[in-house]
């Protein structure tokens, strides 16, 4: 009967490790956050939004984000050098496209 608790503990540990840094990965993947520690910022914004929500997701969401917070902190800390370079050099700023305005046609000039 001892293998079942070991298997259960391994499954729980595997699930926790598989969900490591979810908010960090989501914030970086979607590009919703920038700067330093984007996973922590995204988790805080999620908890603020969930405070006004109702239903099962509003009860489980903050708990899951709270469990994920140390892992997101660790992942954000590991990626801190990249975030610093991104903040120093401006990150992925896209230049605003200039709207194309039609040029007026010039009338032919007599020689």
LUMDO-786960 format. One record per atom (N, C-alpha, C, O): residue in one letter; z, x, y; atom name; residue number from 0. Coordinates in steps of 0.02 Angstrom, whole numbers, plus 50000, padded with zeros to 5 digits. Layout:
<rs>
 zase     z     x     y kelo timar
    A     Z     X     Y   CA   NUM
...
</rs>
This chain:
<rs>
 zase     z     x     y kelo timar
    X 50000 50041 49940    N     0
    X 50000 50000 50000   CA     0
    X 50000 50043 50063    C     0
    X 49992 50016 50118    O     0
    X 50009 50107 50057    N     1
    X 50010 50150 50116   CA     1
    X 49941 50159 50148    C     1
    X 49939 50169 50209    O     1
    X 49886 50156 50111    N     2
    X 49821 50167 50144   CA     2
    X 49804 50115 50196    C     2
    X 49768 50130 50244    O     2
    X 49827 50053 50189    N     3
    X 49810 50001 50236   CA     3
    X 49838 50016 50306    C     3
    X 49800 50010 50354    O     3
    X 49901 50035 50314    N     4
    X 49925 50052 50382   CA     4
    X 49888 50112 50411    C     4
    X 49876 50115 50472    O     4
    X 49871 50160 50369    N     5
    X 49834 50219 50393   CA     5
    X 49765 50198 50417    C     5
    X 49742 50219 50470    O     5
    X 49732 50156 50378    N     6
    X 49665 50132 50396   CA     6
    X 49669 50090 50460    C     6
    X 49626 50095 50503    O     6
    X 49720 50048 50464    N     7
    X 49729 50006 50524   CA     7
    X 49742 50049 50586    C     7
    X 49713 50037 50639    O     7
    X 49784 50099 50578    N     8
    X 49798 50144 50635   CA     8
    X 49735 50183 50654    C     8
    X 49723 50192 50714    O     8
    X 49696 50204 50606    N     9
    X 49634 50240 50620   CA     9
    X 49584 50194 50655    C     9
    X 49548 50215 50701    O     9
    X 49581 50131 50635    N    10
    X 49535 50083 50666   CA    10
    X 49556 50069 50738    C    10
    X 49514 50065 50783    O    10
    X 49621 50062 50750    N    11
    X 49645 50049 50818   CA    11
    X 49632 50110 50862    C    11
    X 49609 50103 50919    O    11
    X 49646 50170 50836    N    12
    X 49634 50231 50874   CA    12
    X 49559 50240 50888    C    12
    X 49539 50260 50943    O    12
    X 49518 50225 50838    N    13
    X 49446 50229 50848   CA    13
    X 49421 50180 50900    C    13
    X 49377 50197 50940    O    13
    X 49449 50120 50901    N    14
    X 49430 50071 50951   CA    14
    X 49450 50092 51021    C    14
    X 49412 50083 51069    O    14
    X 49510 50121 51027    N    15
    X 49531 50146 51092   CA    15
    X 49487 50204 51117    C    15
    X 49469 50206 51175    O    15
    X 49471 50249 51071    N    16
    X 49428 50305 51091   CA    16
    X 49357 50283 51108    C    16
    X 49325 50312 51151    O    16
    X 49333 50232 51073    N    17
    X 49266 50206 51087   CA    17
    X 49262 50172 51155    C    17
    X 49209 50170 51186    O    17
    X 49318 50146 51177    N    18
    X 49318 50112 51242   CA    18
    X 49342 50157 51298    C    18
    X 49359 50133 51352    O    18
    X 49343 50222 51286    N    19
    X 49369 50270 51335   CA    19
    X 49325 50271 51397    C    19
    X 49265 50282 51393    O    19
    X 49356 50260 51454    N    20
    X 49322 50267 51517   CA    20
    X 49268 50215 51531    C    20
    X 49219 50229 51564    O    20
    X 49278 50155 51506    N    21
    X 49227 50103 51515   CA    21
    X 49212 50090 51589    C    21
    X 49154 50083 51608    O    21
    X 49263 50086 51630    N    22
    X 49251 50071 51701   CA    22
    X 49215 50129 51735    C    22
    X 49174 50118 51779    O    22
    X 49229 50190 51715    N    23
    X 49194 50248 51743   CA    23
    X 49120 50246 51723    C    23
    X 49076 50257 51765    O    23
    X 49108 50232 51660    N    24
    X 49039 50230 51638   CA    24
    X 49001 50173 51671    C    24
    X 48943 50180 51689    O    24
    X 49034 50116 51678    N    25
    X 49001 50058 51709   CA    25
    X 48986 50072 51783    C    25
    X 48932 50056 51807    O    25
    X 49035 50100 51818    N    26
    X 49025 50113 51890   CA    26
    X 48970 50165 51901    C    26
    X 48931 50159 51948    O    26
    X 48967 50215 51858    N    27
    X 48916 50266 51866   CA    27
    X 48848 50240 51844    C    27
    X 48797 50256 51875    O    27
    X 48846 50201 51792    N    28
    X 48783 50175 51766   CA    28
    X 48750 50125 51813    C    28
    X 48689 50126 51824    O    28
    X 48790 50081 51841    N    29
    X 48763 50030 51886   CA    29
    X 48755 50056 51957    C    29
    X 48719 50027 51997    O    29
    X 48789 50111 51973    N    30
    X 48786 50138 52040   CA    30
    X 48824 50096 52091    C    30
    X 48809 50098 52150    O    30
    X 48872 50057 52067    N    31
    X 48909 50014 52112   CA    31
    X 48961 50052 52153    C    31
    X 48981 50029 52206    O    31
    X 48983 50109 52128    N    32
    X 49034 50148 52163   CA    32
    X 49007 50217 52176    C    32
    X 48965 50243 52138    O    32
    X 49030 50247 52228    N    33
    X 49012 50316 52243   CA    33
    X 49074 50352 52268    C    33
    X 49125 50320 52281    O    33
    X 49069 50417 52274    N    34
    X 49126 50455 52298   CA    34
    X 49167 50480 52240    C    34
    X 49143 50486 52184    O    34
    X 49230 50495 52254    N    35
    X 49274 50523 52204   CA    35
    X 49310 50468 52165    C    35
    X 49330 50417 52195    O    35
    X 49319 50477 52101    N    36
    X 49352 50430 52056   CA    36
    X 49323 50359 52060    C    36
    X 49358 50312 52076    O    36
    X 49258 50352 52044    N    37
    X 49227 50286 52048   CA    37
    X 49253 50238 51995    C    37
    X 49254 50177 52007    O    37
    X 49275 50262 51937    N    38
    X 49300 50218 51885   CA    38
    X 49366 50185 51905    C    38
    X 49378 50127 51890    O    38
    X 49409 50223 51938    N    39
    X 49473 50196 51961   CA    39
    X 49460 50144 52016    C    39
    X 49493 50091 52016    O    39
    X 49414 50158 52061    N    40
    X 49397 50109 52114   CA    40
    X 49369 50045 52084    C    40
    X 49386 49990 52105    O    40
    X 49324 50053 52035    N    41
    X 49294 49993 52004   CA    41
    X 49347 49952 51967    C    41
    X 49345 49891 51969    O    41
    X 49393 49985 51934    N    42
    X 49447 49949 51899   CA    42
    X 49491 49911 51947    C    42
    X 49511 49855 51933    O    42
    X 49506 49942 52004    N    43
    X 49547 49907 52054   CA    43
    X 49511 49846 52082    C    43
    X 49541 49793 52092    O    43
    X 49446 49854 52096    N    44
    X 49407 49797 52121   CA    44
    X 49403 49741 52069    C    44
    X 49405 49682 52086    O    44
    X 49397 49760 52006    N    45
    X 49394 49710 51953   CA    45
    X 49460 49672 51949    C    45
    X 49459 49611 51942    O    45
    X 49515 49707 51953    N    46
    X 49580 49674 51950   CA    46
    X 49591 49628 52010    C    46
    X 49620 49574 52003    O    46
    X 49567 49647 52069    N    47
    X 49573 49604 52128   CA    47
    X 49532 49540 52119    C    47
    X 49554 49486 52138    O    47
    X 49473 49546 52090    N    48
    X 49431 49488 52078   CA    48
    X 49458 49443 52024    C    48
    X 49452 49382 52027    O    48
    X 49488 49474 51973    N    49
    X 49515 49435 51918   CA    49
    X 49578 49397 51937    C    49
    X 49597 49348 51905    O    49
    X 49611 49418 51990    N    50
    X 49672 49384 52011   CA    50
    X 49657 49313 52035    C    50
    X 49700 49269 52031    O    50
    X 49597 49301 52060    N    51
    X 49578 49235 52085   CA    51
    X 49541 49194 52032    C    51
    X 49526 49135 52044    O    51
    X 49525 49223 51975    N    52
    X 49487 49188 51924   CA    52
    X 49533 49149 51878    C    52
    X 49594 49159 51877    O    52
    X 49502 49104 51839    N    53
    X 49540 49065 51790   CA    53
    X 49506 49072 51722    C    53
    X 49448 49091 51718    O    53
    X 49543 49057 51670    N    54
    X 49514 49059 51603   CA    54
    X 49539 49119 51563    C    54
    X 49582 49156 51586    O    54
    X 49511 49127 51503    N    55
    X 49532 49179 51458   CA    55
    X 49516 49248 51486    C    55
    X 49556 49294 51479    O    55
    X 49458 49256 51517    N    56
    X 49438 49321 51544   CA    56
    X 49485 49345 51598    C    56
    X 49495 49405 51607    O    56
    X 49514 49298 51635    N    57
    X 49560 49317 51689   CA    57
    X 49626 49343 51660    C    57
    X 49661 49381 51693    O    57
    X 49643 49322 51599    N    58
    X 49705 49346 51568   CA    58
    X 49694 49412 51532    C    58
    X 49737 49456 51536    O    58
    X 49638 49419 51498    N    59
    X 49626 49480 51459   CA    59
    X 49596 49536 51500    C    59
    X 49610 49595 51487    O    59
    X 49556 49520 51550    N    60
    X 49522 49571 51589   CA    60
    X 49568 49622 51620    C    60
    X 49560 49682 51609    O    60
    X 49618 49600 51659    N    61
    X 49663 49650 51689   CA    61
    X 49701 49691 51638    C    61
    X 49716 49750 51650    O    61
    X 49718 49661 51581    N    62
    X 49753 49699 51529   CA    62
    X 49708 49754 51501    C    62
    X 49731 49810 51489    O    62
    X 49645 49738 51490    N    63
    X 49598 49787 51463   CA    63
    X 49586 49842 51514    C    63
    X 49583 49901 51497    O    63
    X 49578 49823 51577    N    64
    X 49567 49873 51630   CA    64
    X 49628 49917 51637    C    64
    X 49621 49977 51649    O    64
    X 49687 49889 51630    N    65
    X 49748 49928 51635   CA    65
    X 49753 49978 51577    C    65
    X 49774 50035 51587    O    65
    X 49733 49958 51517    N    66
    X 49732 50004 51461   CA    66
    X 49678 50058 51470    C    66
    X 49687 50115 51448    O    66
    X 49624 50041 51503    N    67
    X 49569 50088 51513   CA    67
    X 49582 50136 51570    C    67
    X 49550 50189 51573    O    67
    X 49627 50120 51615    N    68
    X 49638 50160 51675   CA    68
    X 49653 50234 51661    C    68
    X 49623 50277 51694    O    68
    X 49697 50252 51614    N    69
    X 49708 50324 51602   CA    69
    X 49646 50359 51576    C    69
    X 49633 50417 51592    O    69
    X 49607 50324 51534    N    70
    X 49546 50355 51508   CA    70
    X 49493 50363 51563    C    70
    X 49459 50413 51566    O    70
    X 49488 50313 51607    N    71
    X 49442 50319 51663   CA    71
    X 49463 50374 51710    C    71
    X 49421 50411 51736    O    71
    X 49528 50381 51720    N    72
    X 49554 50435 51762   CA    72
    X 49536 50503 51732    C    72
    X 49515 50549 51768    O    72
    X 49543 50510 51666    N    73
    X 49527 50573 51633   CA    73
    X 49452 50588 51637    C    73
    X 49433 50645 51650    O    73
    X 49410 50537 51627    N    74
    X 49338 50548 51631   CA    74
    X 49317 50563 51702    C    74
    X 49274 50606 51714    O    74
    X 49346 50527 51751    N    75
    X 49330 50541 51821   CA    75
    X 49352 50611 51840    C    75
    X 49318 50645 51879    O    75
    X 49409 50634 51814    N    76
    X 49432 50701 51829   CA    76
    X 49385 50753 51798    C    76
    X 49371 50804 51829    O    76
    X 49362 50740 51737    N    77
    X 49315 50786 51705   CA    77
    X 49249 50790 51744    C    77
    X 49217 50843 51746    O    77
    X 49228 50735 51773    N    78
    X 49165 50734 51810   CA    78
    X 49174 50746 51885    C    78
    X 49128 50737 51924    O    78
    X 49234 50766 51905    N    79
    X 49249 50778 51975   CA    79
    X 49204 50830 52008    C    79
    X 49183 50819 52065    O    79
    X 49187 50885 51975    N    80
    X 49141 50933 52008   CA    80
    X 49073 50902 52025    C    80
    X 49045 50917 52078    O    80
    X 49047 50860 51981    N    81
    X 48984 50826 51996   CA    81
    X 48991 50777 52055    C    81
    X 48947 50772 52097    O    81
    X 49047 50742 52056    N    82
    X 49059 50695 52111   CA    82
    X 49066 50732 52178    C    82
    X 49042 50709 52229    O    82
    X 49099 50790 52176    N    83
    X 49106 50830 52238   CA    83
    X 49038 50853 52263    C    83
    X 49024 50850 52323    O    83
    X 48996 50877 52217    N    84
    X 48929 50898 52237   CA    84
    X 48890 50839 52265    C    84
    X 48853 50846 52314    O    84
    X 48897 50781 52234    N    85
    X 48862 50722 52258   CA    85
    X 48886 50701 52327    C    85
    X 48846 50679 52368    O    85
    X 48952 50708 52341    N    86
    X 48976 50689 52408   CA    86
    X 48956 50740 52460    C    86
    X 48942 50722 52518    O    86
    X 48953 50804 52441    N    87
    X 48935 50855 52490   CA    87
    X 48862 50850 52508    C    87
    X 48844 50854 52567    O    87
    X 48820 50841 52459    N    88
    X 48748 50841 52472   CA    88
    X 48718 50772 52481    C    88
    X 48657 50765 52482    O    88
    X 48758 50722 52488    N    89
    X 48734 50656 52506   CA    89
    X 48718 50611 52448    C    89
    X 48701 50553 52459    O    89
    X 48723 50633 52387    N    90
    X 48712 50590 52330   CA    90
    X 48641 50565 52325    C    90
    X 48594 50601 52342    O    90
    X 48633 50505 52300    N    91
    X 48568 50476 52289   CA    91
    X 48549 50429 52346    C    91
    X 48537 50369 52335    O    91
    X 48547 50454 52405    N    92
    X 48528 50411 52461   CA    92
    X 48452 50405 52463    C    92
    X 48416 50455 52465    O    92
    X 48430 50345 52462    N    93
    X 48359 50333 52466   CA    93
    X 48341 50318 52538    C    93
    X 48375 50279 52572    O    93
    X 48288 50348 52560    N    94
    X 48266 50334 52629   CA    94
    X 48238 50264 52632    C    94
    X 48202 50242 52587    O    94
    X 48254 50231 52685    N    95
    X 48228 50163 52694   CA    95
    X 48153 50167 52704    C    95
    X 48128 50206 52745    O    95
    X 48117 50127 52668    N    96
    X 48045 50126 52674   CA    96
    X 48025 50095 52741    C    96
    X 48050 50042 52760    O    96
    X 47981 50129 52775    N    97
    X 47957 50103 52839   CA    97
    X 47908 50046 52825    C    97
    X 47862 50054 52785    O    97
    X 47918 49990 52858    N    98
    X 47870 49936 52847   CA    98
    X 47802 49956 52876    C    98
    X 47796 49983 52931    O    98
    X 47752 49942 52837    N    99
    X 47685 49961 52859   CA    99
    X 47661 49909 52909    C    99
    X 47658 49849 52896    O    99
    X 47643 49934 52968    N   100
    X 47615 49890 53019   CA   100
    X 47540 49903 53022    C   100
    X 47518 49961 53021    O   100
    X 47502 49851 53026    N   101
    X 47429 49861 53029   CA   101
    X 47410 49895 53094    C   101
    X 47433 49877 53148    O   101
    X 47367 49945 53088    N   102
    X 47342 49980 53147   CA   102
    X 47285 49940 53177    C   102
    X 47242 49915 53141    O   102
    X 47285 49934 53243    N   103
    X 47230 49897 53274   CA   103
    X 47165 49937 53268    C   103
    X 47164 49998 53274    O   103
    X 47113 49900 53255    N   104
    X 47047 49933 53248   CA   104
    X 47022 49951 53318    C   104
    X 47024 49911 53364    O   104
    X 46998 50011 53323    N   105
    X 46970 50034 53386   CA   105
    X 46897 50016 53391    C   105
    X 46860 50020 53343    O   105
    X 46878 49995 53450    N   106
    X 46808 49978 53462   CA   106
    X 46768 50042 53468    C   106
    X 46794 50092 53494    O   106
    X 46706 50043 53445    N   107
    X 46666 50104 53450   CA   107
    X 46656 50122 53523    C   107
    X 46643 50078 53565    O   107
    X 46661 50186 53539    N   108
    X 46652 50209 53607   CA   108
    X 46580 50230 53619    C   108
    X 46551 50264 53578    O   108
    X 46551 50209 53675    N   109
    X 46482 50229 53690   CA   109
    X 46481 50304 53708    C   109
    X 46527 50329 53740    O   109
    X 46426 50338 53688    N   110
    X 46420 50409 53703   CA   110
    X 46386 50420 53768    C   110
    X 46376 50477 53789    O   110
</rs>
